[in-house]
Amino acid sequence: MKLLVLALVPFLFACSGPSTVARTDEPNLTTAATGRLVDDIKRDLAGDHNAFHPECAFERVISAAPISKDEKATYEAWSVEGCSGKVFTYKVMIIFGSGSNSVMISPLEGPH
């Protein structure tokens, strides 16, 4: 069921109207972040994941998909692989500012 919901999220978001979400050069990352910000989010996810789950170290980012957006921020679901192939999903809030961007990460679910 969780997989079905995550699979439908990009479709529902796409049907909600025009979007600033862009696909990066990585096939499983559909994110509003571009360039260095993508690398910054990956780095922050690795650090936060290891803080949340020290028993199951970060291995790699698997995917990113839009959840929603409002006038203040864009919300995305980023999934990472930890130890033994366990998948953890985090909610990433991206606040675009003039000159700098802010990112906040919180657990969405995991492991599965």
Phi, psi and omega in degrees: 000316180299320180296321178296316180298314179296327179291328182278338184305310180298323179296313181296319180295319180295327181282351185276001177124189182301148184220153175264008182288131180238148175275131177281183178286354176266126190299334183260008181249105173250107189214155175282344179286147177224162173053229184298330181299324177299313179296322178296319179296317179301315179298314180295321177299317179299312180295314180293318179301313181295331176286319179289325186226068182297340180280352184218085188300147176300136175249308183192161172279134180260314184201164173217139180213145179293146174251304181194176173208156175222192184290345183257328189204166171249137181245131182226154174257117178249127178253138179234154175260132175250205181301150176052027178077009179293139181252133178236140180243135181238146174269123180248121177257122180249121177250113180274126180239174177275109180097335178208159179237153177240145179229133175235136184237133175219150180298136175259315176190168175151166338283163176211000000 
